[in-house]
Amino acid sequence: KWCCPTGRRVQSSRLGPSPPRLLTEEEYQLQGKVETHKALEELRSFCQSPDFSAWTAVSRIQSPKRFAEFVGGASHVTPNEVSVHEREYGLDRLFIDEQLFEEDEEEEEIDNSDS
């Protein structure tokens, strides 16, 4: 079976597709930034097209001035929003979560050794 390519193809089709490779944390962060930037540029481009109904959109959003600034090229987030996000999800938060997780593991080990 394994000596000819047809046999290998038949065998591998029985096993099913191999699982996709998981991204590293750095690859995940990079892909998130790239895809977000791309989607924001597509949105900006659409909002500047003749097919876009600006009046309808402006009448439905809470901050028309901020939206107009975004369409004009400004950032989609404020410095305050960035700061809040960093506090909640940034490296400091990861460090705190990691420490808490380690403490939970140590408590479990102590509980298991007492049993």
C-alpha positions as CSV (number, residue, x, y, z in Angstrom):
1,K,0.0,0.0,0.0
2,W,2.6,2.5,1.1
3,C,5.0,2.0,-1.8
4,C,2.8,3.7,-4.4
5,P,1.3,7.2,-4.3
6,T,-2.2,6.0,-4.9
7,G,-2.0,3.7,-1.9
8,R,-0.8,6.6,0.2
9,R,-3.6,8.8,-1.0
10,V,-6.3,6.2,-0.2
11,Q,-4.8,5.6,3.3
12,S,-4.6,9.3,4.1
13,S,-8.1,9.9,2.9
14,R,-9.3,7.3,5.4
15,L,-7.5,9.0,8.3
16,G,-9.2,12.3,7.5
17,P,-7.6,15.7,7.2
18,S,-4.9,16.6,9.6
19,P,-5.9,19.2,12.2
20,P,-4.8,22.8,11.4
21,R,-1.7,24.1,13.1
22,L,-2.6,26.4,16.1
23,L,-1.3,29.9,16.1
24,T,1.2,31.1,18.6
25,E,0.2,34.1,20.8
26,E,2.4,36.4,18.7
27,E,0.9,35.1,15.4
28,Y,-2.6,35.5,16.8
29,Q,-1.9,39.1,17.9
30,L,-0.4,39.9,14.6
31,Q,-3.2,38.4,12.6
32,G,-5.7,40.3,14.7
33,K,-4.0,43.6,14.0
34,V,-3.6,42.9,10.3
35,E,-7.2,41.8,9.8
36,T,-8.7,44.6,11.9
37,H,-6.7,47.2,10.0
38,K,-7.8,45.6,6.7
39,A,-11.5,45.6,7.8
40,L,-11.3,49.2,9.0
41,E,-9.9,50.3,5.7
42,E,-12.6,48.5,3.8
43,L,-15.3,50.1,6.0
44,R,-13.7,53.6,5.5
45,S,-13.6,53.0,1.8
46,F,-17.3,51.9,1.7
47,C,-18.3,54.9,3.8
48,Q,-16.7,57.2,1.2
49,S,-18.4,55.5,-1.7
50,P,-21.5,56.9,-3.5
51,D,-23.4,53.7,-2.5
52,F,-23.2,54.7,1.2
53,S,-26.1,56.6,2.6
54,A,-24.4,59.0,5.0
55,W,-27.6,60.6,6.3
56,T,-29.1,57.2,7.2
57,A,-25.9,56.1,9.1
58,V,-25.5,59.5,10.9
59,S,-29.1,59.4,12.1
60,R,-28.6,56.0,13.7
61,I,-25.3,56.5,15.5
62,Q,-24.6,58.0,18.9
63,S,-21.5,60.1,17.9
64,P,-21.7,61.4,14.3
65,K,-18.7,63.7,14.8
66,R,-16.5,60.7,15.9
67,F,-17.8,58.7,12.9
68,A,-17.0,61.5,10.5
69,E,-13.5,61.7,11.9
70,F,-13.1,58.0,11.5
71,V,-14.2,58.1,7.9
72,G,-11.7,61.0,7.4
73,G,-8.8,58.8,8.6
74,A,-8.8,59.2,12.4
75,S,-8.5,56.2,14.7
76,H,-11.5,54.1,15.5
77,V,-10.7,54.2,19.2
78,T,-10.0,57.0,21.6
79,P,-6.8,57.2,23.8
80,N,-9.0,56.5,26.8
81,E,-10.5,53.4,25.2
82,V,-6.9,52.1,24.5
83,S,-5.9,52.7,28.1
84,V,-9.0,50.9,29.5
85,H,-8.3,48.0,27.0
86,E,-4.7,47.8,28.1
87,R,-5.7,47.6,31.7
88,E,-8.2,44.9,31.1
89,Y,-6.5,42.8,28.5
90,G,-2.9,44.0,28.3
91,L,0.3,42.3,29.4
92,D,-0.2,43.4,33.0
93,R,-3.6,41.6,33.1
94,L,-2.0,38.5,31.5
95,F,0.6,38.5,34.3
96,I,-2.0,38.9,37.0
97,D,-4.1,36.0,35.5
98,E,-1.0,33.8,35.3
99,Q,-0.2,34.4,38.9
100,L,-3.8,33.7,40.0
101,F,-3.7,30.5,37.9
102,E,-0.5,29.4,39.5
103,E,-1.9,30.0,43.0
104,D,-5.0,27.9,42.1
105,E,-2.7,25.1,41.0
106,E,-0.7,25.2,44.2
107,E,-3.8,25.1,46.3
108,E,-5.0,22.1,44.3
109,E,-1.7,20.3,44.9
110,I,-1.9,21.0,48.6
111,D,-5.5,19.7,48.8
112,N,-4.5,16.6,46.8
113,S,-1.6,15.8,49.0
114,D,-3.7,16.1,52.2
115,S,-6.1,13.5,50.8
